[in-house]
């Protein structure tokens, strides 16, 4: 499994986070599979952190390989959409 993320695409949140530079485009990055909480396991805030930020995220489970997919066929390449919470 691969977890791809898109970041820095909301200017208001960028300002809240104190990000000074404003890229012209969003940033694409990956997270490790261990970033997922499975089987309703609890989430613990780390003792060593003084600030924990969160964002609500749209999650899309892609179920097919593809490249240069036309927009009219995009719906064939995902099977689930949900909401997640990203903690930083």
N, C-alpha and C positions, 0 to 999 in steps of 0.2 A: 504494500500500500504506500502511496505517496500523498503527502498533504501539501498542496500548493496554496499560498496565501497572497492576497493583494493588499498592500499597505500604502499609507500616506496618500490616500485618495479622497480624504475629507478635510478640506482646509480648516474648518472650525476646530476639529479634533487636533489637527497638527498644531494649531495655536495653543490649545489647552495643554498639550504635551511639551510646549516650549521649543518646538522645532522651528528654527530660524530660516533655514534654506527651504525653498519651495520648488521641488522638482517639477518639471513640465509634465511628467507622466507619473502614473502610479508605480510602485515598486513591487516586483514579483519575487517571492521568497518561499522557502520550504520550512516545515516544522517536522520534528521527528515523530514517528508513530507513537512514541511514549507520551506525547502531548495530549493524547486522547484519554479521557476517563471512560472506562468500560464497566458494564454491569452495575451501574448506579453506585460505583465506589465513591467515597467522600473526597472532597477537595479541601486541602488544608492550606491556609495562608502561611508562608514561610516565616519563621521567627526572626530571621536575619534581615527581613525587608521592612523598610520604613514607609514604602509607598507601593501599593498594588493598584494598577489601573485595569479597567476592563472595557471591553467593547462587545456589542452584540454583532454577530457575524451571520451571513447567509452561507449555508453549506450546500454544496452540490456534489452528489456522488456520480462520478462519470463511469460508465460501464462499457465503453467501447473505445478502441484506439481510432484515432483519426488525425488528419492533417489537412489544412486548408478547407475546412468544412463550410459549405454554403449555409447561410443563416436559415434558409427554409428547411434544412436537414438537421439543425442543431438539436432539436428535441429528441432525436433518435440516439443521442450520445450520452444522455444522463437518465438515471432511473429514480433518484430520490432528491428532494430538496428539503432542507430543515433549517433550524436556527441553532446557533452555538454561542458560547461565551468565550472570548479570548482574554486571558489574564496576562498582564505584563508586569 
